Structures are given as C-alpha cells and as structure tokens.
Amino acid sequence: MGALIRLDSIYSASDNAALAAAWTLSLCPKDSPDSWDTYPSIYSIFRAAGYDTYWLDNTPRIARGLDVYPQLAADCDQRFFTNLRADDQEWTDRTPYDDAVLDQLKQLESQSRLTTIHLLGARSNIWWRIPEEFYKYNRLSANIDIELPGDALDHVAQYYNVVYYQDYLLKQLIAHYQETPTILIYCSPVGVYSEWHPYSSGPVTPEMRGQVPMLLYLSPAMQRISPTLRDQLLQLNAERHNLSDLPQLLMRLSSIRVSLS
C-alpha cells in the first residue's frame, strides 16, 4: 500500500488565504512586498523541467480569498474546474461535492506530472460540504469529551463528518496513484489563526495557530525508486516549517535547480 507520513510541524505561510496560497505555490518569498506573480510559480518551473502540469479544482471560480488560484491554474498545461459557481451563491444540487474531482483524475503516462487537486474541504458552511451518506456522527455518537452546549456539539460532530468524508477522498486518491511512482501531499493552505476555533469554539493556543497538519503518501513504486525518501521526509518533523518552503522541497525532491538572479 505504500507509506503514509504525518507531519505536525507545518504552518501556513499567512493568515490571509490568498497570500497563503501565493507564497506556497510560487517562489515569491514569504512576507515579500512584491507582487507574488512577478515570481515563477512551481508550475512554470516544473514545465520548464519537462513535467506535464495539471490543475484539478472543485472550488468556486469567483470567491473571496480564492482569486490567486485561477491564475496559478492558468500556468498549468491542462486544467479542469468541476465547480463553476461563485462563492456567495446559494447551495443547490448543482454545486458539486469534492468527490467530483475523482472522475477527472489522469493516469500517469510516459511523462512525469505535477498535479494539484484543489478541494473545497470545510470551506464555507460545513453543513453543505458532504453528501448525506457521510453523516456518520452526531452530538450523541461523536464521543466528544468537551463541555459544550448542544449547538456547539452539533458543529463539532459535523466537523467529524467532514474529516470522515475527506478520509474517504484521500483513500480514493491513494488507490488511484498507488501503482505509479507518486508522492501525494495532502494538506490545507491555511490554518486557524483566531483565538477560538470556528467549529468547536474551543481555545487555539499560540503554538497551534496557523498549523496545517500534512499527510504525505509514498507509493510502493516511489519507495523502490528512492528507498531513503521516507526517512528524509520524516526528518521534517524535527523542526518547524512554513508552507512557503514547499516549492524548494518539491524542487529538491525532483532534482530541479532554479536561479532567480
């Protein structure tokens, strides 16, 4: 099945969703006063290195905090949007759930590929984000050991359901890629920066603010190609890292060097 690695020392590049994405997926330095799009994106870099690049997206095309994504997608060889709605539109049956992307996954052929799959996740209203068959937990079954009022218990239980659905999606992605030499990176671009968590209403300690737990999957074929890669990635847990380090990590893993001078 391959190796699944959890990294707990990764933090988002900014508390601003747009800047977090821009500084994660381009070579623009974190906190730079320059416009991020004056720097190469990771997609232009990988295309120049001979990779095919593919962007698959289930987030709204027009939405606050998401405006950098279409521009990043435009830097890819191919792109596909399963969600063509705007963020402030009412929920309808035409709004796709994140599993819509599964039908648009591409098989790896002779050319190496850098693929970004941008999911809606728990963005917007968490009661709208998952099919009813994934409503596994409620205030009674979620085994929540926090003293919370009833409505807050409902929200935490629904957050468990969102995680349950995302777990299903991750398993489907792993199944799709496990026969090819693949590194699958699964994370959120931005963490919680407020003092109180938006779902549980519980406190967020200073050391937890901005944290984005990251899962890495190494397929069996990738482990055969690079037997020491798993141990190298586990070493990332030894110190705090910022998602703005991701482009350099990807380039290092792919033996790509770029000079901005």
ABEGO torsion letter per residue (X at the ends): XEBBBBBAABBBABABAAAAAAAAABABBBGBABBAAABBBAAAAAAAAGBBBBBBBABBABBBGAAAAAAAAAABABBBBABABBAABBBBAABBBAAAAAAABBBBBABBBBBBBBBAEABEBAAAABBAAABABBAAAAGBABBBBAAAAAAAAAAAAAAAAAAAAAAAAAAAAAABBBBBBBBBABBBABABBAAAGBBBBAAABGBBBBBBBBBAAAAAABAAAAAAAAAAAABBBBAAAAAAAAAAAAGBBBBAX
